[in-house]
């Protein structure tokens, strides 16, 4: 039965990894619908063959998108000194002419144009297997020209192919030239809204690193805080249980009573106030001169966790039969030795599942660390939201990561509990 569970677990892990790779590959392949950054008059990340269109937004800003991939037709070469007449900083057109003007006398132009610029007299037709609108431009300066408009991935933009030949060329030659050019244009693919959101929030500018780095910080805080909490919890639990079980007299009882009162005050204050308030007091008041947010977060969550761990361990100690303590004393061990060698090991075995659950609770509690500018997982998701102005996808991703981690650690806790139960028989 166990082997079957292990097999299904392995299958689940493999399928999950494959699904992640498939999703990542899908979005990585269809990267052409992205908004392109314009830096120093060039579209960052754009390839030389990309036909780019710009969309004007409110406020006069423009956003740039790849709408097609354009290649030079056979026998034709790009006109290197062609100028962009609209002065746009990105490539919004391609111009070609024949390498051998005797064999290939024509010239061609591919442009990204606004759909609103489609002439009213354009006739619907099909050229090279592609539906669009054809316009005969007539003769001018000894050249006969025609233009063909067809759709791009965006409704507001069209792709225009203009073919020109010497005036004596026939209509058939002009259409053949246009078919040749049209075949060299591959329109892009527009992402679905969900895919575009995914790409905007995680793939663009490597924003997934916000979550990756934040996850590391979250696990670091949780791990060291729970270790600190266990140390504090063991000490507090030992003091509290000693006070309740040991009836010493004299000065020792006064000292123990003082520490017991201190521990009770600690438990009352820490368990009676929200952890986020404790965190802010530590950061803005007690350690106001320090800006090591991660260390302060570890101290805050460690002290907070210690209060709950103390009660968990105290309950474990109190659950051990008093005869165990008396047996240790009868063997010549003092109280401290008896607690350390006999009582605490048995208590820890009983409370291990509860301590593991405390780790899970603490993992989720660290999500408030962003209040003091600690760049944890939640802060990473909120940073993406602040950049993209899109809240749904990054916050959903943060929630999903927390859920996966909690499910994983819950599975480990269940496995630990079964192991402990089997060891009792």
N, C-alpha and C positions, 0 to 999 in steps of 0.2 A: 504493500500500500504506500509506504514511504517513497519507494523508488518511482511509483507512478506520479506522486506529487512533485518529486524532483524533476521528472521528465516534463511535466506540464509547466512547471516554473521556468525551466530552460527554454521551452517552446515560446512561452509568453514573453520572456526577455528578448529572444531573437526576433519575434514578430514586432515587438515594440521598437527595437533598434531599426529594423527594416522600414517600418512605417515612418519613423523620424527621418531616415535617409531619403525615402521617397518624397515626403512632403518638402524637405529642404531642397532636393533636386528639382522638384516642380517649380518652386518659386525662384530658384536660381536660374533656371533655363528661361523662364518668361520674365526676364528683367528689363525688357525693352519698353514697358509702359511706365517706367519710372520717371519721376520729375528729375531733370538733370540740373546740376548746379552750373552756373556760369561764373567762371573765375578767370580774370585777366583776358576777357574777350573770347574764352573758349569754354565749351561744355565739358566739364570734368567727367572723365570716364567714357566719353563718347568715342566710338570708332570712326575711322576715316570714311567708311561706307554708309554711315547712318544719315538718313534724311531726317532732319529735326524740325519740328514745328513749334511755334510759341503761341501761348494762349494769354491774352491780356486779362488781368484780374482787376478787381476794384482797387483803387488807389494807384493805378498805373503800373503796378508790378507785372512781370511776365513770368510764366512758368514754361519750361521747355520739355518736350516729349519726343522720343523717337517714334516715328510713324512708319518708317520703311527702311529696308536695306537695299542699297542700289549698287549694281555692278556695271562695269563698262561692257557694252556689247562687243562681240567679236569684230575685230577690224577697226575699232574706235578707241580713242584715248581721251582722258579727261583734259579739259582746257585749264591749265594750271593758273593762268593769269586772269581768269574770269572774276569779275567783281560782283559782290552781292549788292544789287541796286537798292535794297531797302535798308542797308547799313546794319543789319542784325548781326550780333556777335557770334552766332552759331551757324552751322551749315544748313541752310534752308533750300538749297538748290544744287544740282550737279549739271555741268555742261560738257558735252562730248563732241568731237569731230573726228573724221576719218584719218587714220594713220597715213594712208595713201589717198590723196585727194582725187586722183584719177579713178581709182577703183571704188572708193567710198567718198563721194563728194558731199554727202549730207552732213548735217549737224543736228544735235538733239539737246533738249533741255528738260530736266526733271525738277519740279518745284513742289513745295508744300504751300498750298493756297487755301484761303478761307472758303468755306462752302458757299458763303454768301456772294462770292465773286463769280459764280457759275453764270455764264451769259444766258439770257432768256431764250436765244435762238439755238441753243445747243440741242443737238438731236441725240436721242437715246440710241445706243448701238452696242455692239460687242466687237472688241478687237483683241485678238490673241487669246480668246477664251475668257476675257474679262469684261464684265458689263460696265458701261459708263456713258459719258456724253461726249459727242464729237462736234468740233467746231472747225470749219474751213476758214482759215485766216486770209486766203487769197494770196496775191503776189505783192511783194514790196522789196525794193532795192535788188531786183533781179533774183529773188528767192521766192519759192512757193512753199507756204507753211500751213500746217494744220495742228490742232491741239486736241488732246484726249484727256478727259477728267474721269477719275474713278475714285472710289471711296477708300478712306484710311480707317484705322481702328477707332477714330474719334469723329463724331457726327459733325463737329464744327470745322473740321479740316478735310481737305481733299488732296489727292496727288494729281499733279498735272504733268503730262508728257507732251512736249512740243517737238515736232519734226520739221526740218527744213531741207529742201533740195533746190538745185538750180531751176529757174522758171520753166525750162523746157522739159523737166521731168514729168512723167505721167502721174495720174492719181494713184494708180496701182503701186508705183514705186514708192510714193509717199506713205501709203498705208503699210507697205512691207517694212519700211524703215521704222514706222511707229510700232508695229508688232514686235520688231527686234528689240526696241528700247523697252517696251512694256514688259516683255518677258524677263528683262534684267532687273525689274523692280519687284521686291518681295515685301508686301505690306506687313507691318508688325502685328502683334497680337495684344489686345488690350486685356489686362487682368480683370477678373471679377472683382466686385467691391471688397469682398472678404480677403481675397488674395492681395489686392492692392493695400489694404489695411495692414495685413501681415508684413508685407514687404516694407511699408513705410515705417512701421514701429520696430521691426527687428533686424531687417537686412540692410536697410539704408544706413550708411555711415557706421556700420558695425554696432548698431544700438543694442544688439543682443548681449554685448559685453557688459552693459549696465546690470543686467540680470545675473550674468555669470559671476562678475566680481562681487555683486551684492550677496549672492548665494554663499560665496566663500566667507565673507564677513559674518553673515548670519550663523553659519556653522561654527566659525571660530568663537564668536561670542557665546553661543549655546554650550559648546564643549567645555570651555574654560569656566564658564559661569556655573555649570552643573558640578564640575569638580570642586570648585570653591564652595558651592552650596553643600556638598557632601561633607567636606571638612568642617565647615561651620555647624552643620546639622549634627554630626557625630559629637562634637564638643558640647553643644547645647543640650542634646539629648542625654549625654552622660551626666552632666550637671543636674538636669531636672530629674532623671531617674534615680540618681544617687541621693538626692534630697528626699525623694519619696520612699526609698527602700532602706537607706542607712540611718539609723537612729544614734549617730554619734553625739557626744556631749562636749561642752567646753568651748574653747576658742575655735576649734575646727568647725563646729556647727555654726558659729557666727560667720566665719569666712564663707562656708558653703551656702548659708542663708543669703549672704550678700550677693554672691554670684548667681544663685537661683532667682533672686529678685531681679537682677540685671537681665537674666535670660527671659524672664516672664515679661519684662518691659519691652525687650527686643521683639519678642513674639507678638505682643499686643500692637506695637507701633507698626511693624512691618506688615503684618497680616491685616491690619485695620486701615491701611492707606493704599491708594492705587499705585501700581508699579511705575506708571508714567510720571507721577508726581515725585516719587523717590528718585527717578532718573534725572529729572529736571533740577531737583535740589542738589543732587551730586554734581551735575555739570555746571549749573549757573551760580551755585552758592559755595559748596564745600571745595570744589576744584575749579573755581572760577578762573584761576590763572593758567590752567592747563587746557589745551585744545586737543588732547589725545582722546577723541571720542570713543574709540573702540575699547581702550583700557577702562575708561570711566563706565562704559556700558557693561563690561565684564564685572566690575566691582558692584555696580548697582543690581544687576540681575543675580549675581552670586549671593549677595547679602539677602535679597528678596527670596531666592530659592532656598537659602539656608534655613529660613524660618519654617517653611513647609517640610523640608527634609527632616528637620529636627523632630517635628511631631510624628513623622512617619517612622523614624528610627526609634523614638521613645516608645511608640506603640509596639514596635517589634521587640524592644528590650523587655517591656512590661508583659509581653506575651510568653516570655520564657519562664518556666516554672521556677519558683523561688528555691526549690530544692537543688537546682543546678548551682545557684550561688552558694548555698550552704555546703554542697559537696566540694566545691572548689576551696572554700575556707578550711574545711576539714582536712584537705590534702596539704595544708600549710601555705597556700597562696594568700597573699593579701588581697584587699578589695580591688585594687587597680589591676593586678595580675589576673584575678578571676574574671573581671569584666573584659579584659583584653583577649584572654586566651579561651574563655568558655562562653560567656554570655553574648558578646558582640558578634562573633562569627555566626552563631545560630540566629541571632536577630537579623543580621544582614541577609542571610539566606531567605528569611521569611519576607523581608521587605524589598528584595531586589526587583520584583515586578512593579511595585509601587514607585520605586526610584526611577525605573525605566519610563514609567508613565509621566513622572515629573519632568524628565528630559523632554518628552513630547510636548507637554504643556509649556515648558520654558522656550522650546523652539518657536512656538507660535507667539509667545509674549514678546520675544525680541523684535517683533514687527513694529513696535513703537519706538525703536532706537532712532528712527529718522527725526524724532522731535529735537534731538540734539545734534543734528547734521551728520549722524553716522550713516555711511553709505551702505546700508544693508540691502536685503532683497526687496523689501517694500519701497525703500527709498529709490532703488534702481528703477522699479516700475513707475514710480511717480515722476522720476526724472525724464523717462521716455514720454510720459503724458505731457510734461511741461514743454517738451520740444515739438512734439507732433500735434498737440492739442487733440489727441485722440485717447480717450480714457478707457474705453471698453477692452481693447485688445491687450494692452500692457497689464492692466489690473487683473484681467482674466488669467493671463499667463502667470502672474505672481500667485494667485489663488491656486492654480493648477500645480505649481511647483511645491507649494506648501502641502497640498493634498497628497501628492505623490510621496513626499518625504514622510508625512505622518503615517500613510499607509505602509510604507516600508518599515518604519520603526515599530509600528503596531504589530506587524508580522514578526519582527524580531522578538518583541516582548512576548507574543504568544508562543513562539518557539522556546524562549527561555522558561516560561511557566511550565510548559510540557516537560522540559528537561528536568526542572526541579521536582515536579511531581513524580517522575519516573525514578528519580534518585532516592525518594523516600521509601520505596518498596524494596 
